[in-house]
Amino acid sequence: MAHEHHHHDHGATIDSLNKAFIIGIAINALYVIIEAVAGFAYGSIGLLSDAGHNLGDTASLILALIAFKLAHLKANNKYTYGYKKSTILVSLVNAVILLVAVGIIIAESIEKFFNPQAIEGDVIAWVAGAGVIVNAFTAWLFMKDKEKDLNVKGAYLHMAMDALVSVGVVISGIVINYTGWYVIDPIIGLIVACIITVSTWNLLHDSLRLSLDGVPSGIDLKQIEKIICSDEGVKSCHHLHVWAISTTQNALTVHIVPSSIDKMETIKERIKKNLLKANISHSTLEFEQSDSHCDEHC
């Protein structure tokens, strides 16, 4: 019964994330259109460039949704694990896109700092205020699942970053409207860029590690070895490997020397159950006799 309950919870999570991606894409695409129209109407380069930036983030959400869909397709003869790895690739792409966006913000901010441009503060503040609501709401859609899936975390960071940028634009618009200090716009841009860089670093680091089949974050290899070797039927283990199949599923292979070959199936069942609790959903256990010579060196 417990297993069935877990299955229903997993299905509910898939459905809720699917809705979150669709809603997020729809409202962000609508906001891009509104921002672009306002930019053309008021001749604001700032609004047009921000609309282009938000269009890039909407594209990132679409990429994340595609990876999310691919991850749930069945395995086949050519892709025996299915397309789950696509979630890792997309999370890496999203991390790179975030850093490219930071570079663009820094470049634009430096340019505006040395060449301040007159802008309509009140119009920018109102449009950016709408952006705060749209982006914050979209980020909220992904908040509860952001630590469960690196791909979802990437989508969350994109939207949280946009909300932060929009807050900065609102503040600069209000200040400019009342004081005429155009230099405040690039200063806030540089502050926001620093905050985004810090929050994006972990996403980039984790995505790169998973892409190279490194041990996933949150998995302690020594603890996994302890779980296996603490079983009463295990003498020792070696050639332990743990890697990520996707941003939510981990796999393991290990060679085990059991105390008795006769109890192999019972030992295997116990170990797999304990590994499942440690977030290892796919485990391959190879049993060897203590006097066997293992030729594998890796």
Residue pairs with C-beta under 8 A, 6 or more apart in sequence:
13 145
13 148
14 72
16 145
17 68
17 142
17 145
17 149
17 152
18 65
18 68
20 141
20 142
21 61
21 64
21 65
21 68
21 155
22 65
23 138
23 141
24 61
24 138
24 141
24 142
24 155
24 159
25 58
25 61
25 62
25 65
27 134
27 137
27 138
28 54
28 57
28 58
28 61
28 134
28 135
28 138
28 159
29 58
31 54
31 130
31 131
31 134
32 51
32 54
32 55
32 58
34 127
34 130
35 47
35 48
35 50
35 51
35 54
35 127
35 131
36 47
36 48
36 51
38 44
38 47
38 123
38 127
39 45
39 46
39 47
39 48
39 50
39 51
40 48
42 120
42 123
44 119
44 120
44 123
44 124
45 117
46 119
46 124
46 169
46 185
47 123
47 124
47 127
49 108
50 128
50 131
50 165
50 169
53 101
53 104
53 162
53 165
54 131
54 162
56 97
56 101
57 101
57 158
57 159
57 162
60 93
60 94
60 97
60 154
60 155
60 158
61 138
61 155
61 158
63 90
63 93
63 94
64 90
64 94
64 151
64 152
64 154
64 155
66 86
66 90
67 86
67 87
67 89
67 90
67 91
67 151
68 87
68 151
70 82
70 83
70 84
70 86
70 87
71 82
71 83
71 84
71 86
71 87
71 246
71 248
73 82
73 83
74 82
75 81
75 82
76 82
81 245
84 245
84 246
84 249
85 245
85 246
87 149
87 150
87 151
87 246
87 247
87 248
88 150
88 151
88 207
88 210
88 211
88 244
88 246
88 247
89 211
90 151
90 154
91 150
91 151
91 153
91 154
91 203
91 206
91 207
91 210
91 247
92 204
92 207
92 208
92 211
94 151
94 154
94 155
94 157
94 158
94 203
94 207
95 154
95 200
95 203
95 204
95 207
96 204
97 158
98 154
98 157
98 158
98 161
98 196
98 200
98 203
98 204
99 197
99 200
99 204
101 161
101 196
102 193
102 196
102 197
102 200
105 165
105 189
105 190
105 192
105 193
105 196
106 189
106 190
106 193
108 186
108 189
109 185
109 186
109 187
109 189
109 190
109 193
110 186
110 190
111 186
112 182
112 183
112 185
112 186
112 189
113 183
113 186
113 187
113 190
116 182
116 183
116 185
116 186
117 182
118 182
119 173
119 176
119 182
119 185
121 172
121 173
121 174
121 175
121 176
121 177
121 178
122 173
122 177
123 173
124 169
124 172
124 173
124 176
125 169
125 170
125 173
125 174
125 177
126 173
128 166
128 167
128 169
128 170
128 173
129 166
129 170
131 162
131 163
131 165
131 166
131 169
132 163
132 166
132 167
132 170
135 159
135 160
135 162
135 163
135 166
136 159
136 160
136 163
138 159
139 156
139 159
139 160
139 163
142 152
142 153
142 155
142 156
142 159
143 156
145 152
146 152
146 153
146 156
147 153
148 248
149 247
149 248
150 203
150 206
150 207
150 210
150 247
151 247
152 247
153 203
154 203
154 207
157 199
157 200
157 203
160 199
161 196
161 199
161 200
164 192
164 195
164 196
165 192
165 196
168 188
168 189
168 191
168 192
169 185
169 188
171 184
171 188
172 184
172 185
172 188
175 181
175 184
176 182
176 184
176 185
206 216
206 217
209 215
209 216
209 217
210 216
210 243
210 244
210 247
213 243
213 244
214 243
215 221
215 242
215 243
216 242
216 243
216 244
216 250
218 279
219 242
219 250
219 278
219 279
219 280
221 240
221 242
223 278
224 240
224 242
224 252
224 275
224 278
224 280
225 237
225 240
227 271
227 274
227 275
227 278
228 234
228 237
228 240
228 254
228 256
228 271
228 275
229 236
229 237
231 267
231 270
231 271
231 274
232 259
233 258
233 259
233 260
233 263
233 266
233 267
233 270
234 256
234 257
234 258
234 259
234 267
234 271
235 257
235 258
235 259
235 290
236 256
236 257
237 254
237 255
237 256
237 257
238 254
238 255
238 257
238 294
239 253
239 254
239 255
239 294
239 296
239 298
240 252
240 253
240 254
241 252
241 253
241 254
241 298
242 250
242 251
242 252
242 280
243 250
243 251
244 250
244 251
245 251
245 281
245 282
249 281
249 282
250 279
250 280
250 281
250 282
251 280
251 281
251 282
251 283
251 284
252 275
252 280
252 282
252 283
252 284
253 283
253 284
253 285
253 286
254 283
254 284
254 285
254 286
255 286
255 287
255 288
255 294
255 296
256 267
256 271
256 285
256 286
256 287
256 288
257 287
257 288
257 289
257 290
258 264
258 267
258 287
261 287
261 289
264 287
267 287
268 285
268 287
271 283
271 285
272 283
272 285
275 283
276 283
288 294
